[in-house]
């Protein structure tokens, strides 16, 4: 499953478990923050996490 698919599912279901795992993934992706796709995913995650918390 892609990060984008997991993000969509987490948003649709409000699953705290998925959001927790996505937060772990976000941390692991920090070293590749300059890669466009990673930056886009992390930004989308940040936007969703701010609304869910």
Secondary structure by P-SEA (a helix, b strand, c coil): ccaaaaaaaaaacccaaaaaaaaaaaaaaccccccaaaaaaaaaaaaaaaaac
